[in-house]
Amino acid sequence: MDKELIRHYTNLMNYFSVILGPSYEFVLHVLDPDGGSHIAHIINGELSGRNLGAPLTDYARQLINEKVYLEKDFVANYRSKGANGKEFRSSTFFIKGEDNELLGLLCVNFDADHHYHLAKEVLKLAQLDVSTQDLKKATEKEKPIENLTINIQDMIYSLVDKNILESGAKLSQEQKISIISKLKEQGIFNIKGAVVDVANTLGVSVASVYRYLQMINHSEKKQLR
């Protein structure tokens, strides 16, 4: 995505954030030519606890891998969950080029908890005593399909059995490189402190993680030649 297009969507996000207020989080994900991604702009990131260094969510990657953008321009009003169980109503707009290639994602997350509390106050004015929990039960059947928070340990456990790691069993170098390579693909190492978390979970030194990353980078460069 070129700088002019990023500037266009940044201005659009700033505009709608002023209109809609602090209950809406706006996130602009830019897809990089090497297959990675980065957040180019974020507004009210404290709602989900993310910042400019955060990678794509698993659901966003699923949308990309399944090429949903070829059939739709956006996906709207699905449930997602942030830090401390905070619930959101989320929507994702696909930013596409002239040939329908995907350039980025514009995501909007509405703080649904704020909505629940507001509804409770309105019902109270009508002298109807309904708790926030009762209001949430109305949507319990609709499970969140996106987790906005990044838990590195859980992501590693999705790649290798938790019991194997916690048993103290040693992974082979090939297994470690494979895990770290997949974490790199998901943008985990763009997060501050990720190397330390990965090292602790895998039971290796920080230096080893950096060494494996160098090996992966070297291998990727050789494949491009």
Backbone bond lengths (Angstrom), bond angles and torsions (degrees), N, CA, C in turn:
res aa  C-N    CA-C-N  psi(-1)  N-CA   C-N-CA  omega(-1)  CA-C   N-CA-C  phi
1 M - - - 1.456 - - 1.534 108.47 -
2 D 1.331 117.49 126.49 1.463 119.59 -177.43 1.527 111.11 -77.10
3 K 1.337 115.14 165.96 1.463 121.68 -174.87 1.522 112.32 -61.28
4 E 1.330 117.02 -35.21 1.461 120.03 -178.61 1.531 111.14 -66.89
5 L 1.333 116.57 -38.72 1.458 120.36 178.83 1.531 110.36 -69.64
6 I 1.325 116.89 -39.19 1.465 120.80 176.64 1.526 109.85 -61.92
7 R 1.334 116.09 -42.71 1.468 120.23 178.86 1.522 110.98 -62.49
8 H 1.335 116.43 -39.48 1.464 121.17 179.63 1.528 111.03 -60.77
9 Y 1.337 116.78 -48.86 1.466 120.35 -178.03 1.531 111.52 -72.90
10 T 1.309 116.97 -30.20 1.465 120.00 175.54 1.522 110.48 -63.71
11 N 1.326 116.29 -45.07 1.470 120.36 178.26 1.521 110.93 -63.75
12 L 1.335 116.40 -39.15 1.459 120.69 178.90 1.530 110.86 -63.24
13 M 1.333 116.47 -42.49 1.469 121.36 178.14 1.529 111.01 -63.52
14 N 1.320 116.41 -44.36 1.465 120.33 179.15 1.529 110.72 -60.44
15 Y 1.329 115.73 -40.48 1.462 121.89 -179.45 1.528 110.92 -62.42
16 F 1.335 116.90 -52.01 1.464 119.67 -177.15 1.532 112.04 -70.98
17 S 1.326 117.69 -27.64 1.465 119.12 178.75 1.525 111.23 -66.73
18 V 1.337 116.68 -33.97 1.465 120.65 177.34 1.529 110.12 -69.20
19 I 1.338 116.66 -39.29 1.462 121.41 -179.06 1.532 111.76 -70.71
20 L 1.330 116.78 -44.66 1.469 121.33 -172.40 1.522 113.87 -89.46
21 G 1.331 117.85 -24.82 1.461 119.55 174.24 1.511 115.55 92.49
22 P 1.332 116.25 -174.44 1.469 122.88 -171.42 1.523 116.07 -73.91
23 S 1.330 118.60 -2.75 1.461 120.31 179.30 1.526 112.18 -85.79
24 Y 1.325 116.39 -1.96 1.461 121.23 -178.90 1.528 110.91 -115.64
25 E 1.310 115.02 128.58 1.458 121.41 173.74 1.526 108.40 -100.52
26 F 1.327 116.26 132.59 1.458 122.03 178.02 1.529 108.43 -116.94
27 V 1.331 116.61 130.89 1.464 121.22 -177.90 1.523 109.60 -133.35
28 L 1.342 116.19 126.24 1.457 121.57 176.55 1.525 109.14 -107.36
29 H 1.338 116.06 108.48 1.463 122.01 176.66 1.531 108.81 -94.59
30 V 1.306 116.60 126.71 1.464 121.57 176.34 1.526 108.65 -107.53
31 L 1.328 116.83 129.69 1.460 121.23 178.52 1.524 109.17 -85.74
32 D 1.322 116.63 130.19 1.458 122.45 -178.11 1.525 110.76 -89.06
33 P 1.329 117.72 153.07 1.472 121.45 -179.99 1.522 113.67 -59.12
34 D 1.356 116.73 -27.59 1.468 119.52 -177.92 1.525 113.08 -82.64
35 G 1.334 116.52 4.20 1.460 120.54 178.99 1.514 114.09 98.03
36 G 1.326 116.78 -7.79 1.458 120.93 177.48 1.524 111.12 -86.03
37 S 1.302 115.97 -164.92 1.462 120.62 178.72 1.524 108.89 -158.26
38 H 1.324 115.41 164.78 1.459 119.42 173.21 1.521 108.92 -154.05
39 I 1.325 115.31 155.05 1.459 120.52 175.84 1.518 107.75 -84.27
40 A 1.330 116.96 115.56 1.456 121.77 -178.54 1.526 111.82 -85.86
41 H 1.336 116.57 -24.95 1.467 120.19 -179.16 1.528 108.48 -158.83
42 I 1.312 116.64 139.56 1.470 121.11 178.13 1.523 109.17 -145.11
43 I 1.310 115.45 138.79 1.465 121.63 179.43 1.523 107.90 -125.66
44 N 1.324 116.45 134.51 1.471 123.34 -177.86 1.521 111.60 58.78
45 G 1.325 115.72 39.78 1.463 121.27 179.97 1.513 113.77 -63.39
46 E 1.344 116.70 -17.26 1.465 119.30 178.88 1.534 111.57 -65.29
47 L 1.322 118.00 -18.76 1.465 120.63 179.22 1.529 111.17 -63.14
48 S 1.322 117.13 -41.80 1.463 120.86 179.23 1.520 112.13 -104.99
49 G 1.344 116.47 -8.49 1.456 119.89 -179.74 1.513 113.90 82.73
50 R 1.337 117.16 17.70 1.471 119.88 -178.99 1.518 111.44 -100.85
51 N 1.339 114.64 165.59 1.458 120.60 178.07 1.525 108.66 -144.23
52 L 1.330 115.87 -170.25 1.463 120.63 -175.77 1.527 113.06 -62.32
53 G 1.312 118.52 -19.84 1.462 120.64 -177.88 1.515 114.22 -90.27
54 A 1.321 118.69 -1.94 1.468 121.10 -174.24 1.533 111.72 -76.63
55 P 1.327 117.30 143.58 1.477 121.19 179.15 1.522 111.49 -85.18
56 L 1.308 116.06 179.84 1.460 121.27 174.80 1.524 110.24 -65.99
57 T 1.324 116.59 151.56 1.459 120.27 173.96 1.528 109.30 -76.04
58 D 1.326 116.40 165.30 1.461 120.64 177.73 1.526 110.98 -60.57
59 Y 1.330 116.69 -38.38 1.463 120.11 -177.82 1.531 110.61 -67.63
60 A 1.333 116.43 -39.71 1.462 120.02 178.05 1.527 109.94 -62.03
61 R 1.333 116.12 -41.53 1.466 120.01 178.32 1.529 110.72 -66.09
62 Q 1.320 116.22 -35.19 1.465 120.07 178.09 1.534 109.88 -63.90
63 L 1.325 116.50 -43.44 1.467 120.65 178.54 1.529 110.82 -59.84
64 I 1.346 115.63 -39.86 1.464 120.36 -179.80 1.518 110.76 -69.97
65 N 1.336 116.53 -47.24 1.463 120.75 -177.99 1.527 112.28 -62.68
66 E 1.335 116.06 -34.55 1.462 120.41 179.67 1.530 112.25 -85.69
67 K 1.345 115.46 -0.54 1.472 122.49 178.13 1.535 112.63 54.58
68 V 1.324 114.80 41.19 1.468 120.52 179.29 1.531 110.33 -60.59
69 Y 1.327 116.58 -29.59 1.464 121.63 -177.80 1.532 113.29 -64.29
70 L 1.333 117.40 -17.13 1.461 120.18 178.17 1.527 111.51 -75.72
71 E 1.331 115.83 -22.55 1.460 120.72 -178.45 1.520 112.97 -106.90
72 K 1.344 116.38 -24.88 1.458 120.26 -176.56 1.529 110.69 -130.71
73 D 1.324 115.40 155.98 1.466 120.61 174.80 1.520 111.66 -92.56
74 F 1.324 115.95 -20.20 1.461 120.41 179.55 1.518 110.68 -161.74
75 V 1.332 115.99 163.04 1.467 123.70 172.18 1.522 105.57 -126.01
76 A 1.326 117.26 125.35 1.469 119.68 -169.45 1.527 113.47 -125.25
77 N 1.336 113.64 151.54 1.466 123.53 169.07 1.526 115.36 58.77
78 Y 1.331 117.19 47.04 1.460 120.48 172.78 1.529 108.95 -104.09
79 R 1.312 116.06 156.44 1.467 120.52 -178.81 1.516 111.36 -81.82
80 S 1.315 115.59 141.38 1.459 120.83 174.61 1.519 108.54 -141.41
81 K 1.319 115.09 165.89 1.468 119.85 -176.32 1.516 109.65 -130.46
82 G 1.337 116.09 137.14 1.453 121.98 179.45 1.514 111.84 -112.53
83 A 1.319 115.12 -156.29 1.464 120.84 -178.42 1.524 111.03 -62.51
84 N 1.351 115.18 144.81 1.470 122.04 177.45 1.526 113.13 58.22
85 G 1.326 116.94 26.41 1.456 120.17 176.97 1.512 114.81 78.20
86 K 1.320 118.38 6.90 1.468 121.45 179.90 1.523 109.10 -60.27
87 E 1.328 115.89 133.77 1.452 120.39 -176.68 1.516 111.76 -101.95
88 F 1.337 115.00 145.07 1.452 121.58 -178.77 1.528 110.38 -130.64
89 R 1.319 114.83 156.86 1.454 122.25 164.54 1.518 104.62 -105.17
90 S 1.316 116.23 121.23 1.454 119.80 -171.41 1.526 112.31 -119.83
91 S 1.326 114.42 152.78 1.466 121.46 176.55 1.524 108.26 -143.32
92 T 1.326 115.82 146.24 1.462 121.83 -179.18 1.526 110.17 -128.52
93 F 1.326 115.78 124.98 1.458 122.57 178.35 1.531 108.37 -104.77
94 F 1.335 116.85 129.75 1.464 121.23 -178.54 1.528 109.97 -87.84
95 I 1.320 116.22 121.91 1.463 121.33 177.18 1.531 107.11 -92.81
96 K 1.335 115.48 115.46 1.467 119.76 -173.27 1.523 111.85 -121.34
97 G 1.337 114.85 153.27 1.451 121.23 178.23 1.517 111.38 -89.05
98 E 1.335 116.00 -172.17 1.462 121.35 -176.61 1.528 112.76 -61.97
99 D 1.319 116.62 -34.09 1.465 120.48 -178.73 1.520 112.39 -95.77
100 N 1.336 116.00 20.48 1.466 122.72 178.06 1.526 113.03 70.32
101 E 1.360 117.00 12.59 1.464 118.58 176.25 1.523 108.79 -74.65
102 L 1.321 115.75 146.35 1.461 120.85 -177.27 1.524 109.98 -82.08
103 L 1.329 116.36 125.14 1.462 122.24 -179.17 1.525 112.66 -103.78
104 G 1.330 115.68 -29.41 1.455 119.33 -177.71 1.517 111.54 -177.30
105 L 1.324 115.36 -178.57 1.462 122.49 -179.85 1.523 109.08 -132.60
106 L 1.317 115.94 135.01 1.460 120.95 172.15 1.525 106.91 -109.44
107 C 1.336 116.24 111.00 1.463 121.25 -175.93 1.523 110.93 -108.53
108 V 1.321 115.19 138.62 1.464 121.88 177.93 1.519 108.21 -124.65
109 N 1.318 116.25 126.14 1.468 121.55 -179.36 1.523 109.52 -121.99
110 F 1.323 115.38 119.16 1.464 121.01 -179.31 1.520 109.44 -96.30
111 D 1.322 116.93 131.40 1.463 123.01 -179.79 1.526 109.48 -69.91
112 A 1.336 116.11 95.29 1.465 121.17 -176.79 1.528 111.72 -68.51
113 D 1.337 117.09 -28.43 1.467 119.30 177.81 1.521 110.33 -59.83
114 H 1.318 116.06 -40.48 1.467 120.48 177.48 1.531 109.43 -60.74
115 H 1.307 116.75 -39.87 1.463 122.44 179.81 1.526 111.05 -63.68
116 Y 1.350 116.87 -42.95 1.458 121.32 179.20 1.533 110.89 -61.47
117 H 1.317 115.83 -45.70 1.464 119.54 -178.81 1.531 111.07 -64.81
118 L 1.321 116.06 -38.25 1.464 120.21 178.31 1.522 110.45 -64.33
119 A 1.347 116.97 -42.42 1.462 121.23 178.76 1.526 110.69 -62.12
120 K 1.322 116.02 -38.45 1.455 120.65 179.33 1.529 110.99 -61.74
121 E 1.353 115.78 -41.88 1.463 120.06 -179.87 1.528 111.23 -66.70
122 V 1.334 116.56 -36.90 1.461 120.23 178.92 1.530 110.02 -65.50
123 L 1.346 116.40 -42.86 1.463 120.57 178.55 1.522 111.54 -66.01
124 K 1.313 115.85 -32.45 1.466 119.68 178.34 1.528 110.45 -65.26
125 L 1.340 115.51 -37.21 1.466 119.68 177.79 1.531 110.80 -62.60
126 A 1.336 115.89 -29.46 1.468 120.86 178.49 1.526 111.13 -89.53
127 Q 1.365 115.60 9.74 1.458 123.42 178.61 1.531 111.82 61.09
128 L 1.330 114.72 35.96 1.457 121.55 174.64 1.517 107.71 -110.69
129 D 1.314 116.80 114.25 1.464 121.44 -175.47 1.527 110.12 -87.23
130 V 1.321 116.00 94.12 1.458 121.70 179.66 1.519 108.03 -123.08
131 S 1.322 116.39 127.56 1.462 119.85 -178.42 1.520 110.85 -78.65
132 T 1.328 115.36 160.19 1.462 120.70 176.83 1.519 110.73 -60.87
133 Q 1.347 116.06 -36.74 1.459 120.40 179.84 1.520 111.01 -64.51
134 D 1.346 116.75 -39.03 1.462 120.49 178.19 1.527 111.02 -63.61
135 L 1.339 115.11 -37.95 1.455 119.10 178.94 1.521 110.80 -65.33
136 K 1.333 116.25 -37.78 1.462 120.49 -178.93 1.522 111.51 -68.56
137 K 1.346 116.78 -29.39 1.458 120.30 -178.77 1.525 111.58 -61.45
138 A 1.327 115.83 -24.50 1.459 120.03 -179.50 1.524 112.04 -64.32
139 T 1.346 116.55 -22.15 1.465 120.10 -178.99 1.520 112.54 -115.92
140 E 1.337 117.42 11.20 1.464 120.50 -176.04 1.522 113.02 -62.88
141 K 1.334 117.14 -29.81 1.459 119.83 -178.17 1.522 111.30 -69.12
142 E 1.336 115.83 -21.67 1.462 120.05 179.37 1.522 108.46 -93.96
143 K 1.311 117.05 101.30 1.455 121.69 -175.33 1.524 111.60 -76.55
144 P 1.339 117.15 144.48 1.472 119.86 175.46 1.524 109.71 -60.27
145 I 1.329 116.41 135.73 1.456 119.94 -179.97 1.520 111.90 -108.16
146 E 1.319 116.65 -0.69 1.462 119.83 179.76 1.521 109.45 -139.14
147 N 1.318 115.57 136.00 1.459 121.43 174.94 1.515 107.71 -108.82
148 L 1.329 116.45 116.81 1.461 120.75 -175.41 1.514 113.19 -81.20
149 T 1.329 116.99 -14.93 1.462 120.08 179.58 1.525 109.35 -91.43
150 I 1.325 116.10 152.74 1.453 121.49 -178.94 1.521 109.42 -109.65
151 N 1.326 117.23 111.46 1.454 122.07 176.50 1.527 107.42 -108.48
152 I 1.329 115.69 103.23 1.462 120.80 -174.79 1.519 111.85 -61.22
153 Q 1.328 116.35 -40.42 1.463 119.93 -178.91 1.524 110.95 -61.43
154 D 1.331 116.84 -43.99 1.465 120.16 179.24 1.524 111.56 -63.99
155 M 1.341 116.10 -35.32 1.456 119.52 179.76 1.530 110.58 -67.37
156 I 1.338 116.38 -36.95 1.466 119.98 176.95 1.525 109.91 -67.60
157 Y 1.346 116.38 -40.59 1.463 120.12 179.48 1.528 111.65 -64.80
158 S 1.335 116.65 -23.37 1.468 119.38 177.44 1.524 110.91 -75.76
159 L 1.341 116.35 -16.25 1.459 121.69 -179.24 1.522 112.84 -100.06
160 V 1.342 116.36 -27.84 1.462 120.78 179.97 1.524 108.49 -143.77
161 D 1.314 117.28 139.86 1.463 122.22 -176.09 1.527 111.87 -53.57
162 K 1.334 115.12 127.86 1.469 121.50 179.61 1.529 111.47 -56.08
163 N 1.330 116.91 -40.61 1.473 120.67 -177.66 1.529 112.05 -63.90
164 I 1.335 115.45 -33.26 1.473 119.01 178.81 1.525 110.14 -65.70
165 L 1.325 116.14 -44.56 1.460 119.92 -178.95 1.526 111.37 -67.36
166 E 1.334 116.26 -43.28 1.462 119.82 -176.14 1.522 112.67 -76.05
167 S 1.336 117.09 -14.23 1.459 120.00 178.40 1.529 111.86 -79.49
168 G 1.340 115.07 -12.55 1.463 118.98 -179.29 1.513 112.89 89.89
169 A 1.333 116.78 2.97 1.468 120.48 179.16 1.524 109.51 -64.16
170 K 1.326 115.41 139.78 1.459 119.99 -177.58 1.525 110.90 -87.98
171 L 1.331 114.66 131.93 1.456 119.88 176.20 1.524 108.75 -85.53
172 S 1.312 116.42 150.60 1.458 119.89 175.81 1.524 109.32 -73.02
173 Q 1.320 116.39 163.12 1.464 120.05 179.16 1.522 110.18 -61.19
174 E 1.312 117.22 -37.98 1.466 121.44 179.11 1.530 110.97 -61.97
175 Q 1.337 116.77 -41.38 1.466 120.77 178.96 1.532 110.88 -64.73
176 K 1.326 116.01 -43.27 1.466 120.46 -179.90 1.531 110.91 -63.25
177 I 1.327 115.49 -43.88 1.464 119.49 179.55 1.521 110.82 -64.23
178 S 1.331 116.58 -38.86 1.464 120.70 179.12 1.525 110.82 -63.24
179 I 1.335 117.06 -44.34 1.466 121.47 179.64 1.522 110.59 -63.72
180 I 1.326 116.19 -47.95 1.466 120.60 -178.11 1.530 110.62 -64.96
181 S 1.327 116.98 -35.49 1.457 120.74 177.85 1.534 111.12 -63.02
182 K 1.341 115.92 -42.99 1.470 120.03 179.59 1.523 111.47 -67.96
183 L 1.335 116.73 -36.71 1.465 120.19 176.75 1.528 110.61 -66.02
184 K 1.319 115.54 -37.27 1.465 120.49 177.75 1.525 110.32 -63.47
185 E 1.344 116.61 -42.61 1.466 121.63 178.66 1.524 111.02 -59.00
186 Q 1.329 116.50 -33.65 1.462 121.22 -177.96 1.528 111.96 -85.90
187 G 1.332 117.39 2.38 1.458 120.92 175.83 1.512 114.85 78.87
188 I 1.335 117.41 15.04 1.460 120.81 -175.78 1.524 112.26 -61.32
189 F 1.330 116.77 -35.34 1.461 119.04 -175.18 1.529 113.10 -78.61
190 N 1.348 116.33 2.72 1.464 120.03 170.73 1.525 110.67 -81.79
191 I 1.331 116.42 -12.26 1.460 121.36 -178.77 1.529 109.74 -86.45
192 K 1.306 115.94 132.91 1.462 121.06 179.40 1.529 110.29 -60.56
193 G 1.330 116.25 129.64 1.457 120.96 177.86 1.513 114.32 84.88
194 A 1.350 117.71 2.04 1.460 120.95 -176.14 1.522 111.95 -65.22
195 V 1.327 117.27 -37.31 1.468 120.29 -177.78 1.523 110.60 -60.50
196 V 1.325 116.24 -42.25 1.467 120.91 179.49 1.524 110.71 -64.80
197 D 1.335 117.04 -43.28 1.470 121.22 -179.88 1.526 111.01 -63.93
198 V 1.320 116.65 -41.95 1.462 120.69 179.13 1.528 110.29 -64.91
199 A 1.332 116.22 -43.89 1.471 120.49 179.86 1.523 111.06 -60.16
200 N 1.338 116.08 -44.66 1.471 120.36 -179.04 1.523 111.54 -64.50
201 T 1.321 117.00 -41.40 1.467 120.61 -177.65 1.527 111.70 -70.25
202 L 1.320 116.37 -38.35 1.469 120.33 -179.26 1.528 112.52 -83.62
203 G 1.342 116.20 -11.29 1.459 119.51 179.64 1.515 113.12 73.28
204 V 1.347 116.31 34.59 1.468 120.93 177.66 1.526 108.51 -124.71
205 S 1.314 116.74 172.05 1.458 120.82 179.22 1.528 110.21 -80.62
206 V 1.330 115.13 158.60 1.464 120.56 176.16 1.526 109.67 -60.68
207 A 1.321 115.84 -39.36 1.467 120.67 179.45 1.527 111.16 -60.14
208 S 1.340 116.01 -37.04 1.465 119.97 179.27 1.526 111.61 -65.70
209 V 1.328 115.81 -40.24 1.469 119.39 178.82 1.523 109.77 -61.76
210 Y 1.336 116.43 -45.30 1.469 119.98 178.63 1.533 111.02 -62.43
211 R 1.332 116.74 -37.89 1.454 120.44 179.46 1.529 111.01 -65.46
212 Y 1.338 115.60 -42.31 1.457 119.31 178.36 1.534 110.85 -64.91
213 L 1.325 116.82 -38.26 1.464 120.40 177.95 1.524 110.78 -63.23
214 Q 1.336 116.64 -39.76 1.467 120.32 177.01 1.533 110.88 -63.10
215 M 1.324 116.63 -40.71 1.464 121.22 178.50 1.526 110.75 -63.63
216 I 1.337 115.91 -41.56 1.471 120.97 179.42 1.526 110.18 -65.17
217 N 1.334 116.27 -45.27 1.470 120.51 179.41 1.524 111.22 -61.84
218 H 1.332 115.82 -41.31 1.465 120.65 179.50 1.528 110.72 -64.17
219 S 1.340 116.16 -41.28 1.455 121.03 179.61 1.535 111.04 -65.37
220 E 1.334 116.50 -40.12 1.455 120.58 179.31 1.524 112.05 -65.81
221 K 1.339 115.80 -37.47 1.471 119.35 178.77 1.522 110.97 -67.08
222 K 1.333 116.63 -37.06 1.464 120.58 179.57 1.534 110.57 -65.01
223 Q 1.354 115.89 -36.90 1.452 119.92 -179.15 1.524 112.21 -68.64
224 L 1.347 115.82 -25.98 1.470 120.33 -178.62 1.534 112.03 -81.07
225 R 1.315 116.86 -16.12 1.478 120.37 -177.77 1.534 111.76 -72.74
